[in-house]
Amino acid sequence: SNTKLFTVAMALDRFGTNGMFATEWSWNGTPDATGTLPGDAWLLAGGDPSPGGGWAETRALAGLVDALSRAGVRRIQGRVVLRDTWFDAPPFGPGWNWDDLPEAYGAPVTGFHWADNAVSLVVEPGAAVGAQATVRTLPIPGAFEAESSVSTVASNAPARVVIRRSSDTRRFRFDVSGSVRMGPPHVERMAVPNAA
């Protein structure tokens, strides 16, 4: 916590109270009369910690889409490429505990941030005791892999949900096991290992 105070003081000294981090679009060529861009578009992440005001929803990206529209781009024939090269430093601070890294508060520091670089894992109980529970991820349903072997137990029975994240940063996958009680879903926030 003391480190956070010094970090904020340094940021205020360096950037001032009106400092801004920019996320910008770049592309080669010019959109044609229909607004079609013939090649690729690059989104250059500039370290903004809360694009879209920090909303953990797809509408948080609306400002980025609006910027394309204002530039006359309606369609991109090539790829949309995210460039996350703003920080040239390790993604984790010195002294961070390894067992905190999967937690939402342990998300790595990157040039691209969205929804705090975390995802909500929602474990929905089945319709009856003994039924298989379902797992979904938010804010983008289906964007991340989740394998579930969670069973539904009675609302007054002991329950424990165990979430393990794959150590392979090329695949963002959760293995969820255990049991969940009948009633409201079990929700946990987990860090995204590679936000880009």
JORAKA-V683140 format. One record per backbone hydrogen bond with DSSP energy under -1.0 kcal/mol. CO is the residue of the C=O (numbers start at 1). NH is the residue of the N-H. If there is no record, write none. Layout:
# JORAKA-V683140
co=[CO	CO]
nh=[NH	NH]
This chain:
# JORAKA-V683140
co=[1	2	3	4	5	6	7	8	9	10	11	12	24	26	32	35	35	36	37	39	41	42	43	44	50	57	58	59	61	62	63	64	65	66	67	68	69	75	79	81	83	91	93	97	100	102	103	104	111	114	115	117	119	120	121	122	123	124	128	131	134	136	138	140	145	147	150	151	152	153	154	160	162	164	168	172	173	174	175	176	177	178	180	186	188	189	190]
nh=[5	6	7	8	9	10	11	12	13	14	15	16	44	42	35	74	75	32	77	78	81	26	83	24	53	60	61	62	65	66	67	68	69	70	71	73	72	37	41	43	45	109	96	100	103	191	106	107	47	117	118	192	190	138	188	136	186	134	131	152	124	122	120	143	174	176	133	180	130	182	157	179	177	175	171	145	166	147	164	149	162	151	153	123	121	104	119]
